[in-house]
Amino acid sequence: MRSADPPIKDADSVEAFAVKHDISRAKAYMEIRAGRLIARKVGTRTIITREDGEAWRRSLPALTPVTTPP
């Protein structure tokens, strides 16, 4: 019987990444499929390294403040 793969330092599962960034698991996979978020395979596990997650976050568009007339 094979034991569970040990956690990888400085990387998250897709589920943990989604929770950490307050997005759904489905949205994380959509970002991966679109090529905006890099994921890696370790055996059967899909992981996102800290560096790849930070690059994704930096690539997100900044919101432009909207001012309302007085």
N, CA, C, O and CB atoms as a CASP TS submission, in Angstrom:
PFRMAT TS
TARGET T0000
AUTHOR 0000-0000-0000
METHOD Language model
MODEL 1
PARENT N/A
ATOM      1  N   MET     1       0.835  -1.174   0.000  1.00  0.00           N
ATOM      2  CA  MET     1       0.000   0.000   0.000  1.00  0.00           C
ATOM      3  C   MET     1       0.888   1.248   0.000  1.00  0.00           C
ATOM      4  O   MET     1       1.884   1.308   0.721  1.00  0.00           O
ATOM      5  CB  MET     1      -0.954  -0.008   1.214  1.00  0.00           C
ATOM      6  N   ARG     2       0.525   2.223  -0.799  1.00  0.00           N
ATOM      7  CA  ARG     2       1.311   3.432  -0.940  1.00  0.00           C
ATOM      8  C   ARG     2       0.794   4.502   0.019  1.00  0.00           C
ATOM      9  O   ARG     2      -0.412   4.726   0.126  1.00  0.00           O
ATOM     10  CB  ARG     2       1.273   3.937  -2.394  1.00  0.00           C
ATOM     11  N   SER     3       1.712   5.150   0.707  1.00  0.00           N
ATOM     12  CA  SER     3       1.289   6.213   1.619  1.00  0.00           C
ATOM     13  C   SER     3       1.042   7.498   0.831  1.00  0.00           C
ATOM     14  O   SER     3       1.460   7.618  -0.321  1.00  0.00           O
ATOM     15  CB  SER     3       2.355   6.448   2.727  1.00  0.00           C
ATOM     16  N   ALA     4       0.376   8.434   1.444  1.00  0.00           N
ATOM     17  CA  ALA     4       0.077   9.717   0.797  1.00  0.00           C
ATOM     18  C   ALA     4       1.377  10.458   0.510  1.00  0.00           C
ATOM     19  O   ALA     4       2.338  10.370   1.274  1.00  0.00           O
ATOM     20  CB  ALA     4      -0.860  10.585   1.686  1.00  0.00           C
ATOM     21  N   ASP     5       1.393  11.190  -0.603  1.00  0.00           N
ATOM     22  CA  ASP     5       2.568  11.989  -0.935  1.00  0.00           C
ATOM     23  C   ASP     5       2.775  13.037   0.145  1.00  0.00           C
ATOM     24  O   ASP     5       1.813  13.636   0.624  1.00  0.00           O
ATOM     25  CB  ASP     5       2.419  12.656  -2.329  1.00  0.00           C
ATOM     26  N   PRO     6       4.041  13.264   0.535  1.00  0.00           N
ATOM     27  CA  PRO     6       4.307  14.281   1.555  1.00  0.00           C
ATOM     28  C   PRO     6       4.053  15.675   0.990  1.00  0.00           C
ATOM     29  O   PRO     6       4.162  15.880  -0.219  1.00  0.00           O
ATOM     30  CB  PRO     6       5.758  14.168   2.073  1.00  0.00           C
ATOM     31  N   PRO     7       3.717  16.627   1.846  1.00  0.00           N
ATOM     32  CA  PRO     7       3.498  17.992   1.361  1.00  0.00           C
ATOM     33  C   PRO     7       4.786  18.562   0.784  1.00  0.00           C
ATOM     34  O   PRO     7       5.880  18.238   1.246  1.00  0.00           O
ATOM     35  CB  PRO     7       2.975  18.897   2.495  1.00  0.00           C
ATOM     36  N   ILE     8       4.651  19.403  -0.217  1.00  0.00           N
ATOM     37  CA  ILE     8       5.800  20.031  -0.849  1.00  0.00           C
ATOM     38  C   ILE     8       5.915  21.439  -0.305  1.00  0.00           C
ATOM     39  O   ILE     8       4.959  22.214  -0.349  1.00  0.00           O
ATOM     40  CB  ILE     8       5.674  20.033  -2.403  1.00  0.00           C
ATOM     41  N   LYS     9       7.094  21.767   0.209  1.00  0.00           N
ATOM     42  CA  LYS     9       7.324  23.074   0.788  1.00  0.00           C
ATOM     43  C   LYS     9       7.222  24.140  -0.306  1.00  0.00           C
ATOM     44  O   LYS     9       7.672  23.921  -1.430  1.00  0.00           O
ATOM     45  CB  LYS     9       8.701  23.128   1.487  1.00  0.00           C
ATOM     46  N   ASP    10       6.651  25.254   0.012  1.00  0.00           N
ATOM     47  CA  ASP    10       6.501  26.379  -0.919  1.00  0.00           C
ATOM     48  C   ASP    10       5.598  26.071  -2.102  1.00  0.00           C
ATOM     49  O   ASP    10       5.760  26.663  -3.169  1.00  0.00           O
ATOM     50  CB  ASP    10       7.848  26.799  -1.427  1.00  0.00           C
ATOM     51  N   ALA    11       4.656  25.163  -1.936  1.00  0.00           N
ATOM     52  CA  ALA    11       3.672  24.869  -2.985  1.00  0.00           C
ATOM     53  C   ALA    11       2.359  24.487  -2.319  1.00  0.00           C
ATOM     54  O   ALA    11       2.333  23.981  -1.198  1.00  0.00           O
ATOM     55  CB  ALA    11       4.171  23.726  -3.934  1.00  0.00           C
ATOM     56  N   ASP    12       1.269  24.740  -3.038  1.00  0.00           N
ATOM     57  CA  ASP    12      -0.064  24.413  -2.538  1.00  0.00           C
ATOM     58  C   ASP    12      -0.787  23.521  -3.533  1.00  0.00           C
ATOM     59  O   ASP    12      -0.510  23.557  -4.731  1.00  0.00           O
ATOM     60  CB  ASP    12      -0.880  25.693  -2.271  1.00  0.00           C
ATOM     61  N   SER    13      -1.702  22.731  -3.032  1.00  0.00           N
ATOM     62  CA  SER    13      -2.620  22.030  -3.919  1.00  0.00           C
ATOM     63  C   SER    13      -3.531  23.081  -4.551  1.00  0.00           C
ATOM     64  O   SER    13      -3.588  24.217  -4.081  1.00  0.00           O
ATOM     65  CB  SER    13      -3.451  20.931  -3.147  1.00  0.00           C
ATOM     66  N   VAL    14      -4.227  22.711  -5.594  1.00  0.00           N
ATOM     67  CA  VAL    14      -5.159  23.650  -6.234  1.00  0.00           C
ATOM     68  C   VAL    14      -6.213  24.085  -5.218  1.00  0.00           C
ATOM     69  O   VAL    14      -6.582  25.259  -5.170  1.00  0.00           O
ATOM     70  CB  VAL    14      -5.836  23.004  -7.487  1.00  0.00           C
ATOM     71  N   GLU    15      -6.689  23.160  -4.421  1.00  0.00           N
ATOM     72  CA  GLU    15      -7.709  23.476  -3.419  1.00  0.00           C
ATOM     73  C   GLU    15      -7.187  24.480  -2.397  1.00  0.00           C
ATOM     74  O   GLU    15      -7.868  25.455  -2.079  1.00  0.00           O
ATOM     75  CB  GLU    15      -8.172  22.201  -2.710  1.00  0.00           C
ATOM     76  N   ALA    16      -5.980  24.245  -1.881  1.00  0.00           N
ATOM     77  CA  ALA    16      -5.400  25.153  -0.888  1.00  0.00           C
ATOM     78  C   ALA    16      -5.121  26.523  -1.505  1.00  0.00           C
ATOM     79  O   ALA    16      -5.332  27.550  -0.859  1.00  0.00           O
ATOM     80  CB  ALA    16      -4.103  24.559  -0.306  1.00  0.00           C
ATOM     81  N   PHE    17      -4.647  26.542  -2.753  1.00  0.00           N
ATOM     82  CA  PHE    17      -4.408  27.808  -3.455  1.00  0.00           C
ATOM     83  C   PHE    17      -5.703  28.594  -3.581  1.00  0.00           C
ATOM     84  O   PHE    17      -5.729  29.800  -3.336  1.00  0.00           O
ATOM     85  CB  PHE    17      -3.800  27.555  -4.850  1.00  0.00           C
ATOM     86  N   ALA    18      -6.775  27.912  -3.963  1.00  0.00           N
ATOM     87  CA  ALA    18      -8.065  28.574  -4.134  1.00  0.00           C
ATOM     88  C   ALA    18      -8.548  29.179  -2.819  1.00  0.00           C
ATOM     89  O   ALA    18      -9.016  30.317  -2.794  1.00  0.00           O
ATOM     90  CB  ALA    18      -9.103  27.585  -4.673  1.00  0.00           C
ATOM     91  N   VAL    19      -8.437  28.431  -1.741  1.00  0.00           N
ATOM     92  CA  VAL    19      -8.861  28.937  -0.429  1.00  0.00           C
ATOM     93  C   VAL    19      -8.010  30.147  -0.035  1.00  0.00           C
ATOM     94  O   VAL    19      -8.536  31.159   0.427  1.00  0.00           O
ATOM     95  CB  VAL    19      -8.752  27.822   0.653  1.00  0.00           C
ATOM     96  N   LYS    20      -6.707  30.034  -0.221  1.00  0.00           N
ATOM     97  CA  LYS    20      -5.785  31.105   0.156  1.00  0.00           C
ATOM     98  C   LYS    20      -6.064  32.394  -0.613  1.00  0.00           C
ATOM     99  O   LYS    20      -5.880  33.489  -0.080  1.00  0.00           O
ATOM    100  CB  LYS    20      -4.346  30.664  -0.081  1.00  0.00           C
ATOM    101  N   HIS    21      -6.510  32.267  -1.870  1.00  0.00           N
ATOM    102  CA  HIS    21      -6.731  33.446  -2.707  1.00  0.00           C
ATOM    103  C   HIS    21      -8.218  33.797  -2.853  1.00  0.00           C
ATOM    104  O   HIS    21      -8.590  34.640  -3.669  1.00  0.00           O
ATOM    105  CB  HIS    21      -6.125  33.219  -4.081  1.00  0.00           C
ATOM    106  N   ASP    22      -9.049  33.146  -2.058  1.00  0.00           N
ATOM    107  CA  ASP    22     -10.482  33.440  -2.004  1.00  0.00           C
ATOM    108  C   ASP    22     -11.146  33.345  -3.384  1.00  0.00           C
ATOM    109  O   ASP    22     -11.950  34.195  -3.767  1.00  0.00           O
ATOM    110  CB  ASP    22     -10.704  34.832  -1.420  1.00  0.00           C
ATOM    111  N   ILE    23     -10.784  32.283  -4.118  1.00  0.00           N
ATOM    112  CA  ILE    23     -11.438  31.976  -5.387  1.00  0.00           C
ATOM    113  C   ILE    23     -11.927  30.527  -5.310  1.00  0.00           C
ATOM    114  O   ILE    23     -11.499  29.765  -4.443  1.00  0.00           O
ATOM    115  CB  ILE    23     -10.459  32.194  -6.614  1.00  0.00           C
ATOM    116  N   SER    24     -12.811  30.161  -6.209  1.00  0.00           N
ATOM    117  CA  SER    24     -13.285  28.779  -6.205  1.00  0.00           C
ATOM    118  C   SER    24     -12.247  27.865  -6.837  1.00  0.00           C
ATOM    119  O   SER    24     -11.384  28.314  -7.591  1.00  0.00           O
ATOM    120  CB  SER    24     -14.628  28.660  -6.950  1.00  0.00           C
ATOM    121  N   ARG    25     -12.339  26.599  -6.526  1.00  0.00           N
ATOM    122  CA  ARG    25     -11.468  25.594  -7.129  1.00  0.00           C
ATOM    123  C   ARG    25     -11.664  25.601  -8.641  1.00  0.00           C
ATOM    124  O   ARG    25     -10.696  25.487  -9.393  1.00  0.00           O
ATOM    125  CB  ARG    25     -11.755  24.183  -6.543  1.00  0.00           C
ATOM    126  N   ALA    26     -12.910  25.734  -9.089  1.00  0.00           N
ATOM    127  CA  ALA    26     -13.210  25.770 -10.521  1.00  0.00           C
ATOM    128  C   ALA    26     -12.528  26.967 -11.186  1.00  0.00           C
ATOM    129  O   ALA    26     -11.998  26.840 -12.290  1.00  0.00           O
ATOM    130  CB  ALA    26     -14.735  25.831 -10.751  1.00  0.00           C
ATOM    131  N   LYS    27     -12.537  28.124 -10.528  1.00  0.00           N
ATOM    132  CA  LYS    27     -11.884  29.318 -11.072  1.00  0.00           C
ATOM    133  C   LYS    27     -10.377  29.094 -11.179  1.00  0.00           C
ATOM    134  O   LYS    27      -9.761  29.520 -12.157  1.00  0.00           O
ATOM    135  CB  LYS    27     -12.183  30.555 -10.190  1.00  0.00           C
ATOM    136  N   ALA    28      -9.778  28.435 -10.193  1.00  0.00           N
ATOM    137  CA  ALA    28      -8.344  28.144 -10.254  1.00  0.00           C
ATOM    138  C   ALA    28      -8.041  27.269 -11.468  1.00  0.00           C
ATOM    139  O   ALA    28      -7.081  27.528 -12.194  1.00  0.00           O
ATOM    140  CB  ALA    28      -7.868  27.448  -8.954  1.00  0.00           C
ATOM    141  N   TYR    29      -8.849  26.238 -11.692  1.00  0.00           N
ATOM    142  CA  TYR    29      -8.637  25.379 -12.862  1.00  0.00           C
ATOM    143  C   TYR    29      -8.892  26.146 -14.166  1.00  0.00           C
ATOM    144  O   TYR    29      -8.222  25.887 -15.166  1.00  0.00           O
ATOM    145  CB  TYR    29      -9.555  24.141 -12.789  1.00  0.00           C
ATOM    146  N   MET    30      -9.833  27.072 -14.173  1.00  0.00           N
ATOM    147  CA  MET    30     -10.062  27.897 -15.367  1.00  0.00           C
ATOM    148  C   MET    30      -8.828  28.747 -15.666  1.00  0.00           C
ATOM    149  O   MET    30      -8.441  28.893 -16.825  1.00  0.00           O
ATOM    150  CB  MET    30     -11.308  28.806 -15.176  1.00  0.00           C
ATOM    151  N   GLU    31      -8.215  29.301 -14.636  1.00  0.00           N
ATOM    152  CA  GLU    31      -7.005  30.105 -14.807  1.00  0.00           C
ATOM    153  C   GLU    31      -5.847  29.243 -15.326  1.00  0.00           C
ATOM    154  O   GLU    31      -5.046  29.696 -16.144  1.00  0.00           O
ATOM    155  CB  GLU    31      -6.615  30.778 -13.474  1.00  0.00           C
ATOM    156  N   ILE    32      -5.766  28.015 -14.849  1.00  0.00           N
ATOM    157  CA  ILE    32      -4.733  27.084 -15.322  1.00  0.00           C
ATOM    158  C   ILE    32      -4.965  26.763 -16.800  1.00  0.00           C
ATOM    159  O   ILE    32      -4.037  26.839 -17.605  1.00  0.00           O
ATOM    160  CB  ILE    32      -4.733  25.776 -14.473  1.00  0.00           C
ATOM    161  N   ARG    33      -6.201  26.403 -17.156  1.00  0.00           N
ATOM    162  CA  ARG    33      -6.515  26.060 -18.558  1.00  0.00           C
ATOM    163  C   ARG    33      -6.280  27.235 -19.495  1.00  0.00           C
ATOM    164  O   ARG    33      -5.878  27.044 -20.643  1.00  0.00           O
ATOM    165  CB  ARG    33      -7.969  25.594 -18.679  1.00  0.00           C
ATOM    166  N   ALA    34      -6.527  28.453 -19.013  1.00  0.00           N
ATOM    167  CA  ALA    34      -6.338  29.647 -19.831  1.00  0.00           C
ATOM    168  C   ALA    34      -4.859  30.029 -19.959  1.00  0.00           C
ATOM    169  O   ALA    34      -4.512  30.898 -20.759  1.00  0.00           O
ATOM    170  CB  ALA    34      -7.122  30.810 -19.240  1.00  0.00           C
ATOM    171  N   GLY    35      -3.992  29.386 -19.178  1.00  0.00           N
ATOM    172  CA  GLY    35      -2.565  29.675 -19.241  1.00  0.00           C
ATOM    173  C   GLY    35      -2.135  30.855 -18.394  1.00  0.00           C
ATOM    174  O   GLY    35      -0.986  31.290 -18.476  1.00  0.00           O
ATOM    175  N   ARG    36      -3.037  31.379 -17.585  1.00  0.00           N
ATOM    176  CA  ARG    36      -2.696  32.521 -16.737  1.00  0.00           C
ATOM    177  C   ARG    36      -2.081  32.094 -15.408  1.00  0.00           C
ATOM    178  O   ARG    36      -1.403  32.889 -14.757  1.00  0.00           O
ATOM    179  CB  ARG    36      -3.932  33.360 -16.480  1.00  0.00           C
ATOM    180  N   LEU    37      -2.305  30.871 -15.007  1.00  0.00           N
ATOM    181  CA  LEU    37      -1.767  30.328 -13.759  1.00  0.00           C
ATOM    182  C   LEU    37      -1.028  29.041 -14.092  1.00  0.00           C
ATOM    183  O   LEU    37      -1.594  28.133 -14.700  1.00  0.00           O
ATOM    184  CB  LEU    37      -2.901  30.074 -12.699  1.00  0.00           C
ATOM    185  N   ILE    38       0.223  28.966 -13.697  1.00  0.00           N
ATOM    186  CA  ILE    38       1.026  27.781 -13.981  1.00  0.00           C
ATOM    187  C   ILE    38       0.847  26.772 -12.856  1.00  0.00           C
ATOM    188  O   ILE    38       0.996  27.098 -11.678  1.00  0.00           O
ATOM    189  CB  ILE    38       2.523  28.151 -14.155  1.00  0.00           C
ATOM    190  N   ALA    39       0.529  25.554 -13.237  1.00  0.00           N
ATOM    191  CA  ALA    39       0.417  24.454 -12.280  1.00  0.00           C
ATOM    192  C   ALA    39       1.412  23.384 -12.701  1.00  0.00           C
ATOM    193  O   ALA    39       1.817  23.324 -13.862  1.00  0.00           O
ATOM    194  CB  ALA    39      -1.053  23.879 -12.216  1.00  0.00           C
ATOM    195  N   ARG    40       1.797  22.555 -11.771  1.00  0.00           N
ATOM    196  CA  ARG    40       2.771  21.496 -12.029  1.00  0.00           C
ATOM    197  C   ARG    40       2.229  20.182 -11.481  1.00  0.00           C
ATOM    198  O   ARG    40       1.405  20.170 -10.566  1.00  0.00           O
ATOM    199  CB  ARG    40       4.152  21.834 -11.391  1.00  0.00           C
ATOM    200  N   LYS    41       2.693  19.093 -12.044  1.00  0.00           N
ATOM    201  CA  LYS    41       2.275  17.767 -11.590  1.00  0.00           C
ATOM    202  C   LYS    41       3.412  17.119 -10.815  1.00  0.00           C
ATOM    203  O   LYS    41       4.569  17.148 -11.234  1.00  0.00           O
ATOM    204  CB  LYS    41       1.852  16.874 -12.787  1.00  0.00           C
ATOM    205  N   VAL    42       3.063  16.541  -9.690  1.00  0.00           N
ATOM    206  CA  VAL    42       3.972  15.719  -8.903  1.00  0.00           C
ATOM    207  C   VAL    42       3.234  14.407  -8.713  1.00  0.00           C
ATOM    208  O   VAL    42       2.377  14.286  -7.837  1.00  0.00           O
ATOM    209  CB  VAL    42       4.376  16.402  -7.511  1.00  0.00           C
ATOM    210  N   GLY    43       3.572  13.427  -9.536  1.00  0.00           N
ATOM    211  CA  GLY    43       2.799  12.190  -9.535  1.00  0.00           C
ATOM    212  C   GLY    43       1.396  12.503  -9.998  1.00  0.00           C
ATOM    213  O   GLY    43       1.198  13.013 -11.101  1.00  0.00           O
ATOM    214  N   THR    44       0.425  12.203  -9.164  1.00  0.00           N
ATOM    215  CA  THR    44      -0.967  12.491  -9.518  1.00  0.00           C
ATOM    216  C   THR    44      -1.442  13.831  -8.975  1.00  0.00           C
ATOM    217  O   THR    44      -2.542  14.282  -9.297  1.00  0.00           O
ATOM    218  CB  THR    44      -1.869  11.393  -9.006  1.00  0.00           C
ATOM    219  N   ARG    45      -0.618  14.464  -8.156  1.00  0.00           N
ATOM    220  CA  ARG    45      -1.011  15.738  -7.536  1.00  0.00           C
ATOM    221  C   ARG    45      -0.748  16.910  -8.469  1.00  0.00           C
ATOM    222  O   ARG    45       0.248  16.928  -9.193  1.00  0.00           O
ATOM    223  CB  ARG    45      -0.260  15.946  -6.216  1.00  0.00           C
ATOM    224  N   THR    46      -1.640  17.882  -8.446  1.00  0.00           N
ATOM    225  CA  THR    46      -1.443  19.143  -9.151  1.00  0.00           C
ATOM    226  C   THR    46      -1.125  20.178  -8.090  1.00  0.00           C
ATOM    227  O   THR    46      -1.873  20.353  -7.128  1.00  0.00           O
ATOM    228  CB  THR    46      -2.707  19.552 -10.009  1.00  0.00           C
ATOM    229  N   ILE    47       0.002  20.867  -8.279  1.00  0.00           N
ATOM    230  CA  ILE    47       0.424  21.860  -7.294  1.00  0.00           C
ATOM    231  C   ILE    47       0.680  23.193  -7.980  1.00  0.00           C
ATOM    232  O   ILE    47       0.885  23.266  -9.192  1.00  0.00           O
ATOM    233  CB  ILE    47       1.687  21.387  -6.543  1.00  0.00           C
ATOM    234  N   ILE    48       0.663  24.235  -7.177  1.00  0.00           N
ATOM    235  CA  ILE    48       0.997  25.579  -7.629  1.00  0.00           C
ATOM    236  C   ILE    48       2.080  26.091  -6.690  1.00  0.00           C
ATOM    237  O   ILE    48       1.866  26.202  -5.483  1.00  0.00           O
ATOM    238  CB  ILE    48      -0.271  26.534  -7.645  1.00  0.00           C
ATOM    239  N   THR    49       3.239  26.401  -7.251  1.00  0.00           N
ATOM    240  CA  THR    49       4.332  26.884  -6.417  1.00  0.00           C
ATOM    241  C   THR    49       4.040  28.303  -5.941  1.00  0.00           C
ATOM    242  O   THR    49       3.227  29.014  -6.531  1.00  0.00           O
ATOM    243  CB  THR    49       5.665  26.837  -7.187  1.00  0.00           C
ATOM    244  N   ARG    50       4.700  28.693  -4.891  1.00  0.00           N
ATOM    245  CA  ARG    50       4.523  30.042  -4.352  1.00  0.00           C
ATOM    246  C   ARG    50       4.891  31.082  -5.419  1.00  0.00           C
ATOM    247  O   ARG    50       4.196  32.086  -5.574  1.00  0.00           O
ATOM    248  CB  ARG    50       5.390  30.241  -3.072  1.00  0.00           C
ATOM    249  N   GLU    51       5.982  30.839  -6.151  1.00  0.00           N
ATOM    250  CA  GLU    51       6.414  31.778  -7.185  1.00  0.00           C
ATOM    251  C   GLU    51       5.369  31.911  -8.293  1.00  0.00           C
ATOM    252  O   GLU    51       5.078  33.020  -8.742  1.00  0.00           O
ATOM    253  CB  GLU    51       7.750  31.332  -7.779  1.00  0.00           C
ATOM    254  N   ASP    52       4.804  30.782  -8.735  1.00  0.00           N
ATOM    255  CA  ASP    52       3.790  30.823  -9.787  1.00  0.00           C
ATOM    256  C   ASP    52       2.519  31.510  -9.303  1.00  0.00           C
ATOM    257  O   ASP    52       1.880  32.242 -10.058  1.00  0.00           O
ATOM    258  CB  ASP    52       3.468  29.411 -10.271  1.00  0.00           C
ATOM    259  N   GLY    53       2.152  31.275  -8.045  1.00  0.00           N
ATOM    260  CA  GLY    53       0.978  31.930  -7.480  1.00  0.00           C
ATOM    261  C   GLY    53       1.174  33.430  -7.369  1.00  0.00           C
ATOM    262  O   GLY    53       0.256  34.202  -7.650  1.00  0.00           O
ATOM    263  N   GLU    54       2.370  33.851  -6.958  1.00  0.00           N
ATOM    264  CA  GLU    54       2.656  35.284  -6.853  1.00  0.00           C
ATOM    265  C   GLU    54       2.667  35.940  -8.228  1.00  0.00           C
ATOM    266  O   GLU    54       2.188  37.063  -8.381  1.00  0.00           O
ATOM    267  CB  GLU    54       4.001  35.514  -6.150  1.00  0.00           C
ATOM    268  N   ALA    55       3.213  35.245  -9.236  1.00  0.00           N
ATOM    269  CA  ALA    55       3.225  35.789 -10.606  1.00  0.00           C
ATOM    270  C   ALA    55       1.795  35.964 -11.116  1.00  0.00           C
ATOM    271  O   ALA    55       1.481  36.963 -11.762  1.00  0.00           O
ATOM    272  CB  ALA    55       4.027  34.859 -11.562  1.00  0.00           C
ATOM    273  N   TRP    56       0.940  35.000 -10.828  1.00  0.00           N
ATOM    274  CA  TRP    56      -0.470  35.095 -11.231  1.00  0.00           C
ATOM    275  C   TRP    56      -1.129  36.300 -10.570  1.00  0.00           C
ATOM    276  O   TRP    56      -1.835  37.074 -11.216  1.00  0.00           O
ATOM    277  CB  TRP    56      -1.235  33.800 -10.864  1.00  0.00           C
ATOM    278  N   ARG    57      -0.882  36.443  -9.266  1.00  0.00           N
ATOM    279  CA  ARG    57      -1.496  37.544  -8.518  1.00  0.00           C
ATOM    280  C   ARG    57      -1.018  38.897  -9.051  1.00  0.00           C
ATOM    281  O   ARG    57      -1.815  39.827  -9.178  1.00  0.00           O
ATOM    282  CB  ARG    57      -1.172  37.420  -7.014  1.00  0.00           C
ATOM    283  N   ARG    58       0.286  39.015  -9.366  1.00  0.00           N
ATOM    284  CA  ARG    58       0.814  40.274  -9.912  1.00  0.00           C
ATOM    285  C   ARG    58       0.237  40.584 -11.290  1.00  0.00           C
ATOM    286  O   ARG    58       0.157  41.750 -11.678  1.00  0.00           O
ATOM    287  CB  ARG    58       2.337  40.214  -9.996  1.00  0.00           C
ATOM    288  N   SER    59      -0.165  39.553 -12.032  1.00  0.00           N
ATOM    289  CA  SER    59      -0.684  39.771 -13.383  1.00  0.00           C
ATOM    290  C   SER    59      -2.148  40.213 -13.397  1.00  0.00           C
ATOM    291  O   SER    59      -2.664  40.611 -14.442  1.00  0.00           O
ATOM    292  CB  SER    59      -0.533  38.508 -14.195  1.00  0.00           C
ATOM    293  N   LEU    60      -2.810  40.146 -12.262  1.00  0.00           N
ATOM    294  CA  LEU    60      -4.211  40.548 -12.209  1.00  0.00           C
ATOM    295  C   LEU    60      -4.329  42.046 -12.444  1.00  0.00           C
ATOM    296  O   LEU    60      -3.499  42.816 -11.961  1.00  0.00           O
ATOM    297  CB  LEU    60      -4.842  40.161 -10.855  1.00  0.00           C
ATOM    298  N   PRO    61      -5.345  42.464 -13.176  1.00  0.00           N
ATOM    299  CA  PRO    61      -5.490  43.905 -13.446  1.00  0.00           C
ATOM    300  C   PRO    61      -5.869  44.662 -12.181  1.00  0.00           C
ATOM    301  O   PRO    61      -6.637  44.185 -11.346  1.00  0.00           O
ATOM    302  CB  PRO    61      -6.548  44.147 -14.537  1.00  0.00           C
ATOM    303  N   ALA    62      -5.306  45.853 -12.073  1.00  0.00           N
ATOM    304  CA  ALA    62      -5.652  46.721 -10.956  1.00  0.00           C
ATOM    305  C   ALA    62      -6.970  47.416 -11.237  1.00  0.00           C
ATOM    306  O   ALA    62      -7.269  47.758 -12.381  1.00  0.00           O
ATOM    307  CB  ALA    62      -4.541  47.754 -10.696  1.00  0.00           C
ATOM    308  N   LEU    63      -7.740  47.619 -10.215  1.00  0.00           N
ATOM    309  CA  LEU    63      -8.998  48.341 -10.374  1.00  0.00           C
ATOM    310  C   LEU    63      -8.722  49.838 -10.438  1.00  0.00           C
ATOM    311  O   LEU    63      -7.896  50.369  -9.696  1.00  0.00           O
ATOM    312  CB  LEU    63      -9.973  48.015  -9.216  1.00  0.00           C
ATOM    313  N   THR    64      -9.421  50.493 -11.330  1.00  0.00           N
ATOM    314  CA  THR    64      -9.338  51.945 -11.418  1.00  0.00           C
ATOM    315  C   THR    64     -10.426  52.522 -10.532  1.00  0.00           C
ATOM    316  O   THR    64     -11.594  52.152 -10.658  1.00  0.00           O
ATOM    317  CB  THR    64      -9.481  52.444 -12.896  1.00  0.00           C
ATOM    318  N   PRO    65     -10.054  53.422  -9.641  1.00  0.00           N
ATOM    319  CA  PRO    65     -11.085  54.003  -8.763  1.00  0.00           C
ATOM    320  C   PRO    65     -12.149  54.739  -9.588  1.00  0.00           C
ATOM    321  O   PRO    65     -11.840  55.447 -10.546  1.00  0.00           O
ATOM    322  CB  PRO    65     -10.438  54.976  -7.737  1.00  0.00           C
ATOM    323  N   VAL    66     -13.370  54.554  -9.198  1.00  0.00           N
ATOM    324  CA  VAL    66     -14.479  55.243  -9.856  1.00  0.00           C
ATOM    325  C   VAL    66     -14.998  56.279  -8.874  1.00  0.00           C
ATOM    326  O   VAL    66     -15.365  55.964  -7.742  1.00  0.00           O
ATOM    327  CB  VAL    66     -15.618  54.241 -10.299  1.00  0.00           C
ATOM    328  N   THR    67     -15.019  57.495  -9.326  1.00  0.00           N
ATOM    329  CA  THR    67     -15.538  58.549  -8.462  1.00  0.00           C
ATOM    330  C   THR    67     -16.922  58.924  -8.935  1.00  0.00           C
ATOM    331  O   THR    67     -17.206  58.945 -10.133  1.00  0.00           O
ATOM    332  CB  THR    67     -14.605  59.784  -8.452  1.00  0.00           C
ATOM    333  N   THR    68     -17.753  59.211  -8.002  1.00  0.00           N
ATOM    334  CA  THR    68     -19.122  59.633  -8.334  1.00  0.00           C
ATOM    335  C   THR    68     -19.199  61.151  -8.203  1.00  0.00           C
ATOM    336  O   THR    68     -18.599  61.737  -7.302  1.00  0.00           O
ATOM    337  CB  THR    68     -20.184  58.933  -7.402  1.00  0.00           C
ATOM    338  N   PRO    69     -19.934  61.772  -9.102  1.00  0.00           N
ATOM    339  CA  PRO    69     -20.056  63.237  -8.984  1.00  0.00           C
ATOM    340  C   PRO    69     -20.759  63.618  -7.690  1.00  0.00           C
ATOM    341  O   PRO    69     -21.624  62.891  -7.201  1.00  0.00           O
ATOM    342  CB  PRO    69     -20.823  63.819 -10.190  1.00  0.00           C
ATOM    343  N   PRO    70     -20.373  64.779  -7.138  1.00  0.00           N
ATOM    344  CA  PRO    70     -20.992  65.213  -5.855  1.00  0.00           C
ATOM    345  C   PRO    70     -22.457  65.534  -5.972  1.00  0.00           C
ATOM    346  O   PRO    70     -23.088  65.906  -4.983  1.00  0.00           O
ATOM    347  CB  PRO    70     -20.283  66.423  -5.318  1.00  0.00           C
TER
END
